[in-house]
Amino acid sequence: MGSSSPETRLAAAAGIRLLAKHRSDFRALIGASGAIPALVPLLKSTDPATQESAVTAMLNISLEEANKGPITAAGAIKPLVYALRTGTAVTKQNAACALLSLSTIEENQATIGACGAIPQLVALLMGGTTRGKKDALATLYKLCSTPRNKERAVSAGAVPLLVELVGERCGGTAEKALVVLGTLAAIPEGREAMAEAGAIPVLVEAMQAGPTRGKEFAVQALLQLCADSTRNRGLLIREGAMPPLVALSQSRSSRSKHKAEILLGYLREQQQ
């Protein structure tokens, strides 16, 4: 595709995008045909339509498990991160999804983080559409399986944005943000950033008024924040967390119940 005209490159990318959209057998045939290495340079096309079609085609192809290794071997990760930074709204969303798809290969998680994807996902979290934010959250969650990527997310300013999204309580976005916050609370830098961003009152509110799964995620994050911090325990008591924790400790959900009981134990110990 490299020596062909811009029109031909756009038509080729759009054709692959369409063929790979719905059928697994077509995805497998495209992967076996040698199209993947030819598609990779188009991920950095200066023509927005060509770049968008190439990124979406790569996303569609990556849905076939057998294609993920060849996509990685063809050097697609760095150009996908470039598209995540430079593309249209649709391009950015689909680049995030393609990276999410490739991150199911565990070794790719470190590579994607090292190629600079985390700050771009945080930027999408800040300025993207609702769908873009959900895609960014899903990809961040998967990438933050590794400690280094957790550190990168905190350094990129993810925590205040996540706290803001939880506070907005917008359906799936708030719940996904809670999950990512819980992941970042696993490292000291994440816990410190959450305390600085005023996460505790927001998490208490989510624990009181959110959906059941949201309450579970909020308790998990609070548990991590308070495990080794008497200061955070004191803040949690002052925010009125005891009554909702007592209610959760008596709930049917074994996950919420157990975590709420542990957290209550910390707070009662603090009060003695």
VENGI-V784316 format. One line per field, one symbol per residue. ss: DSSP state (A for helix, B for strand, O for the rest). phi: phi as a letter, one per 40 degrees, with the letter a starting at -180 (. if undefined). A space follows every 10 residues. Layout:
ss = ???
phi = ???
//
This chain:
ss = OOOOOAAAAA AAAAAAAAAO OOOAAAAAAA AAOOAAAAAA AAAAOOOAAA AAAAAAAAAA AAOOAAAAAA AAAOOAAAAA AAAAAAOOAA AAAAAAAAAA AAOOOAAAAA AAAAOOAAAA AAAAAAAOOA AAAAAAAAAA AAAOOOAAAA AAAAAOOAAA AAAAAAAAOO AAAAAAAAAA AAAAOOOAAA AAAAAAOOAA AAAAAAAAAO OAAAAAAAAA AAAAAAOOOA AAAAAAAAOO AAAAAAAAAO OOOAAAAAAA AAAAAAAAAA AO
phi = .ccccdcccc ccccccdccc cbbccccccc cccgcccccd cccbdccdcc ccccccccdc ccccdccccc ccccgccccc cdcccbccdc dcdccccccc cccccdcccc cccccgccdc ccccccbccd cdcccccccd dcccccdccd ccccccgccd ccccccccfc fccccccccc ddccccbdcc cccccccgcc ccccccccbc cdcccccccc cccccbdbbc cccccccccg ccdccccccb ccccccdccc cccdcccccc cc
//
